[in-house]
Every structure is written in C-alpha cells, then in structure tokens.
Amino acid sequence: MEPTPAPAWPHSPVLQVLDVPLTVKIRTGVQEKINVAHKLIPRLREWGAAMVTVQGSLLWCLGNSRFQPKNEYSQLGCSSRGIPFPSLFLSASSWHSMRSLCAFPPQLHGRSREQRYTRSADWDYIAECAQVASPMPLFGNGDILSYEDANRAMQMGVSGIMIARGALIKPWLFTEIKEQRHWDISSSERFELLRDFTNYGLEHWGSDTQGVEKTRKFLLEWLSFLCRYIPVGLLEFLPQKINERPPYYMGRDYLETLMASQNVDDWIRIRSENTEPPGYRCLLH
C-alpha cells in the first residue's frame, strides 16, 4: 500500500506550491565565531519550513498512524533492512507535536561552514536557538557518539536530535541510546555488519561490474569512518569523544587491529573479504 502524503501546513506559502515536504538543515553560520542562525530561524517559521531528514521515504511516516513512539526516544533513520542512515531522535511528547503539524522542524548543526569539524559543536548556541525558535520545534545535531551525548543533547531544550557521523562510526549507537549502555561489540559482530552492508549493496546495484564497483566505493567510504571507533574494552575513560583520533593500537584480536587501521591498504583487505562474489575476483584487486 502506498503511504499517504502528509498535508502541508495550512498557511505556509512555500509548502502550498510544493507537492513534497520541504527539508531544511542549517549551520550556525558561514564564518567561525559569527553566528547568524538565530536570525534565520524566525524566517524559517514564517516560510513554513517543516521537514528535516535525509531519507526521503521517512518523510511519510507521519501519515502512517501505525508508526508510534515505543519509548522515551523514538528513532527515524534506519532502513527496513537495518542499514543505518543519519538519523533523528525525538521525545515522545515531541513526536505527538510533530504529528499534529504533519511535519518535522528545521535542524541546526552546531558549527559554521568555515569551522567544519575542527572544533566541537556549540550546543549552548543550539539551546539558545531552540528558545528563539519556540514554539516551533528545533532539532540539534553535532558530536553525538554515545548515549551520554544523546542524553545531554536532549536536555538542551531541543525537540529532538539528528545523528550523522556518529551513525557512520558506530552504527550500533542507536541500540546504545535505546538501552542506555555501552556496547563492547566484538570484531566478529562488526564484521557481520560489513558483510550485511555488502550483501545489500550487491542486491541493490547488482553483482555485475558496475554493481561491484559501486558497492566497493561506498564500503571503502564507510570504512574510513568505522576505523575511528575505539573499542569500549580498550578505553581508559568512557565515553569516546567523536573528534578523538586515537594513535595506533593493537586490538584484542587480528580483525579488531585491522579494523582500527588508518591505512587504506587495510581497508582494501577488509573490502576484498566482503565484496568478492563468485567470478569477480579480478574486479576487486
């Protein structure tokens, strides 16, 4: 059954001329130390900017009454096959508020374009903008890599949070948030995630030359994020911070050490284990 599109806000000039929801993601500004988002947010409210997510099919969830929050935090951002995409978490009360509006709020990334990832996200400024945005809900984004980070973010006055890099580095982050724990996931469990990702890629793009090349491309891209994860059992202090880049270390087994490598040759070695369907060995070496 095709999902029912969510209706636009009644008095939204922008949404009245669109037949799809409008997605809005903003940064704190362009230049470092010159924040302008708080000036833009009131205009977004006037324009009727309503949606923020990265997976188009998720935009229609609000039109499906069967999709309800199961606990304090509800997650939007995982495909039906479990592959994580940059995701949204919102409180149950905010969820029902969003349903009444048939839309999601704008989302603010706590960095300027110039700053990029050289410094930590400014959650104090996100909290300030959440007050400016009221009564329009605002989602915050930046530096969430643990359930503690998510809990602190949800205490900053935002209606929900979006997770991007954290989902690429730790795809099991959503389980940790839901269960409020640190998961010392084994290297073999992590390898199974890579195997699933590869199988889905070959299923989606095909196991011909083009399909293998595309799967290989995205797998290598993902491995460049996954190698930044430091296993919980090796950390002296919890939790790991997203901007921490560890020195070379030995894992608890060969595969864990290989997954921690910053060397692209090791990523290719892992990739070759995953993206080699029968008859395609020559494509991947």
C-alpha positions as CSV (number, residue, x, y, z in Angstrom):
1,M,0.0,0.0,0.0
2,E,1.4,3.4,-1.0
3,P,1.9,5.8,2.0
4,T,-0.4,8.8,2.3
5,P,1.5,12.1,1.8
6,A,1.4,14.4,4.8
7,P,-0.5,17.6,4.2
8,A,1.2,20.9,4.1
9,W,0.8,23.5,6.8
10,P,-2.4,25.5,6.2
11,H,-0.8,28.9,5.9
12,S,2.6,28.0,4.5
13,P,3.3,29.9,1.2
14,V,6.3,27.6,0.5
15,L,4.6,24.3,1.1
16,Q,1.4,25.4,-0.8
17,V,3.4,25.3,-4.0
18,L,5.2,22.0,-3.3
19,D,3.8,18.5,-3.6
20,V,6.6,17.1,-1.4
21,P,7.7,18.2,2.1
22,L,10.4,20.8,2.5
23,T,13.7,19.7,4.1
24,V,15.8,22.3,5.9
25,K,19.2,21.9,7.6
26,I,21.2,24.9,8.6
27,R,24.6,25.6,10.3
28,T,25.4,28.2,12.9
29,G,26.6,30.5,10.1
30,V,29.3,30.8,7.4
31,Q,32.2,32.3,9.3
32,E,33.6,31.0,12.5
33,K,32.5,33.0,15.6
34,I,29.9,34.8,13.7
35,N,26.6,33.0,14.4
36,V,23.6,34.0,12.3
37,A,21.2,31.0,12.7
38,H,19.2,32.7,15.4
39,K,18.4,35.5,12.9
40,L,17.3,33.0,10.2
41,I,15.1,30.7,12.4
42,P,12.2,33.2,12.7
43,R,12.2,33.5,8.9
44,L,12.0,29.7,8.6
45,R,9.0,29.7,10.8
46,E,7.4,32.3,8.6
47,W,8.3,30.4,5.4
48,G,6.7,27.2,6.8
49,A,9.9,25.2,6.6
50,A,8.7,21.9,8.1
51,M,10.8,18.9,7.4
52,V,14.2,17.6,8.2
53,T,15.6,14.2,7.5
54,V,17.9,12.5,5.0
55,Q,15.9,9.5,3.9
56,G,13.0,10.6,1.6
57,S,10.8,7.7,2.5
58,L,10.9,8.6,6.1
59,L,9.1,11.9,5.4
60,W,5.9,10.0,5.0
61,C,6.0,8.2,8.4
62,L,3.8,10.9,9.9
63,G,1.0,9.9,7.6
64,N,1.1,6.4,9.0
65,S,-0.8,6.1,12.2
66,R,0.8,2.7,12.8
67,F,4.2,4.3,13.4
68,Q,4.2,5.3,17.0
69,P,6.9,6.0,19.6
70,K,7.7,2.9,21.6
71,N,9.6,4.6,24.4
72,E,11.1,7.9,25.6
73,Y,13.2,8.2,22.4
74,S,11.9,7.2,19.0
75,Q,14.3,6.8,16.1
76,L,13.8,7.7,12.5
77,G,16.7,6.9,10.2
78,C,17.1,3.2,9.7
79,S,16.0,1.4,6.6
80,S,13.8,-1.7,6.8
81,R,16.9,-3.8,6.4
82,G,18.7,-2.2,9.3
83,I,21.3,-0.2,7.4
84,P,21.8,3.0,9.4
85,F,21.4,6.4,7.9
86,P,21.9,9.7,9.6
87,S,19.0,9.7,12.0
88,L,16.7,11.6,14.1
89,F,15.7,11.0,17.8
90,L,12.9,12.8,19.4
91,S,11.0,12.6,22.6
92,A,7.6,11.0,22.7
93,S,5.9,14.4,23.5
94,S,7.7,16.0,20.6
95,W,6.6,13.1,18.4
96,H,3.0,13.8,19.0
97,S,3.5,17.5,18.5
98,M,5.1,16.7,15.1
99,R,2.1,14.5,14.2
100,S,-0.3,17.3,14.9
101,L,1.7,19.5,12.5
102,C,2.2,16.7,9.9
103,A,5.8,17.9,9.7
104,F,9.3,17.9,11.2
105,P,11.1,21.0,12.4
106,P,14.3,22.5,11.0
107,Q,17.6,21.0,12.2
108,L,20.6,23.0,13.4
109,H,24.2,21.7,13.1
110,G,26.2,23.4,15.8
111,R,29.1,24.5,13.6
112,S,29.7,27.1,11.0
113,R,30.6,26.2,7.4
114,E,34.1,27.6,7.9
115,Q,34.7,25.8,11.1
116,R,33.6,22.4,9.8
117,Y,34.9,19.7,12.2
118,T,37.9,21.5,13.6
119,R,36.1,22.2,16.9
120,S,33.3,20.8,19.0
121,A,29.7,21.5,18.2
122,D,28.3,24.5,20.1
123,W,25.3,23.1,21.9
124,D,24.9,26.2,24.1
125,Y,24.2,28.1,20.9
126,I,21.8,25.3,19.7
127,A,20.0,25.7,23.1
128,E,19.8,29.5,22.5
129,C,18.3,28.9,19.0
130,A,15.8,26.4,20.4
131,Q,14.4,29.2,22.6
132,V,14.3,31.6,19.7
133,A,12.5,29.0,17.6
134,S,9.8,28.4,20.2
135,P,7.0,27.5,19.7
136,M,8.4,25.9,16.5
137,P,10.4,22.8,17.5
138,L,14.0,22.7,16.6
139,F,16.3,19.6,16.2
140,G,20.0,19.8,17.1
141,N,23.0,18.0,15.6
142,G,26.6,17.6,16.4
143,D,29.2,15.3,18.1
144,I,26.8,12.6,19.3
145,L,28.7,9.3,19.7
146,S,27.3,7.8,22.9
147,Y,24.1,7.6,24.9
148,E,25.5,10.1,27.3
149,D,26.0,12.6,24.4
150,A,22.4,12.0,23.3
151,N,21.0,12.4,26.9
152,R,22.9,15.7,27.3
153,A,21.7,17.0,23.9
154,M,18.1,16.2,24.8
155,Q,18.5,18.4,27.9
156,M,19.4,21.5,25.8
157,G,15.8,22.5,25.0
158,V,15.7,20.9,21.6
159,S,12.8,18.8,20.4
160,G,15.0,16.0,19.0
161,I,18.4,15.2,17.8
162,M,19.9,14.2,14.5
163,I,22.9,11.8,14.3
164,A,25.1,11.7,11.2
165,R,28.9,11.0,11.7
166,G,28.1,9.0,14.9
167,A,26.0,6.6,12.9
168,L,28.8,6.1,10.4
169,I,31.4,5.5,13.1
170,K,29.2,3.4,15.4
171,P,26.1,2.0,13.6
172,W,25.1,0.3,16.8
173,L,24.9,3.7,18.6
174,F,21.1,3.6,18.4
175,T,21.0,0.4,20.4
176,E,23.2,2.0,23.0
177,I,20.9,5.0,23.2
178,K,17.8,2.8,23.4
179,E,19.2,0.6,26.1
180,Q,21.3,3.3,27.8
181,R,24.5,1.3,27.9
182,H,27.9,1.0,26.3
183,W,28.2,-2.0,23.9
184,D,31.6,-3.6,23.8
185,I,30.8,-5.1,20.4
186,S,33.2,-7.8,19.1
187,S,35.2,-7.6,15.9
188,S,33.3,-10.5,14.5
189,E,30.0,-8.7,15.2
190,R,31.3,-5.6,13.4
191,F,32.5,-7.8,10.5
192,E,28.9,-9.2,10.1
193,L,27.7,-5.6,9.8
194,L,30.1,-5.1,6.9
195,R,29.0,-8.4,5.4
196,D,25.3,-7.3,5.6
197,F,26.2,-3.9,4.1
198,T,28.0,-5.6,1.2
199,N,25.2,-8.1,0.5
200,Y,22.6,-5.3,0.5
201,G,24.8,-3.3,-1.9
202,L,25.2,-6.2,-4.3
203,E,21.5,-6.9,-4.1
204,H,20.6,-3.3,-4.8
205,W,23.2,-2.4,-7.5
206,G,23.7,-5.9,-8.9
207,S,26.7,-8.2,-8.9
208,D,27.9,-7.1,-12.4
209,T,30.9,-4.9,-12.8
210,Q,29.1,-1.7,-12.1
211,G,27.3,-3.1,-9.1
212,V,30.5,-4.4,-7.6
213,E,32.3,-1.1,-8.2
214,K,29.5,0.9,-6.5
215,T,29.4,-1.4,-3.5
216,R,33.2,-1.3,-3.2
217,K,33.2,2.5,-3.4
218,F,30.7,3.0,-0.6
219,L,32.2,0.3,1.5
220,L,35.6,1.9,1.4
221,E,34.0,5.3,2.2
222,W,32.3,3.7,5.2
223,L,35.5,2.0,6.4
224,S,37.1,5.4,6.5
225,F,34.7,6.3,9.3
226,L,34.5,2.9,11.0
227,C,38.2,2.9,11.7
228,R,37.7,5.8,14.1
229,Y,35.9,3.7,16.6
230,I,37.8,2.7,19.7
231,P,36.5,-0.5,21.3
232,V,34.9,0.1,24.7
233,G,37.0,-2.6,26.3
234,L,40.2,-0.7,25.4
235,L,39.2,2.7,26.6
236,E,40.7,4.1,29.8
237,F,37.8,6.6,30.1
238,L,34.3,6.4,28.8
239,P,32.8,7.5,26.6
240,Q,34.8,8.1,23.4
241,K,34.5,11.6,22.0
242,I,33.8,11.9,18.3
243,N,36.7,14.2,17.5
244,E,39.3,11.9,19.2
245,R,41.7,10.3,16.8
246,P,43.5,7.5,18.6
247,P,47.2,6.6,18.0
248,Y,48.0,3.2,16.5
249,Y,46.9,0.5,18.9
250,M,46.7,-3.3,19.0
251,G,43.2,-4.7,19.2
252,R,42.2,-7.8,21.2
253,D,42.5,-9.9,18.0
254,Y,43.8,-9.6,14.5
255,L,40.5,-8.4,13.0
256,E,40.0,-5.7,15.6
257,T,43.5,-4.4,14.9
258,L,42.8,-4.4,11.2
259,M,39.6,-2.5,11.6
260,A,41.4,0.2,13.6
261,S,43.9,0.8,10.9
262,Q,44.1,4.2,9.2
263,N,45.9,2.6,6.2
264,V,43.8,2.3,3.1
265,D,45.5,-0.9,2.2
266,D,44.0,-2.5,5.2
267,W,40.6,-1.1,4.2
268,I,41.0,-2.8,0.8
269,R,41.9,-6.0,2.6
270,I,38.7,-5.9,4.6
271,R,36.8,-4.9,1.5
272,S,38.1,-7.8,-0.5
273,E,36.8,-10.2,2.1
274,N,33.3,-8.7,1.7
275,T,32.8,-7.8,-1.9
276,E,34.0,-10.7,-3.8
277,P,31.1,-12.6,-5.4
278,P,32.0,-15.7,-7.4
279,G,33.7,-14.8,-10.7
280,Y,34.6,-11.2,-9.7
281,R,37.9,-11.6,-8.1
282,C,39.6,-9.7,-10.9
283,L,37.5,-6.6,-10.3
284,L,38.5,-6.1,-6.7
285,H,42.3,-6.4,-6.8
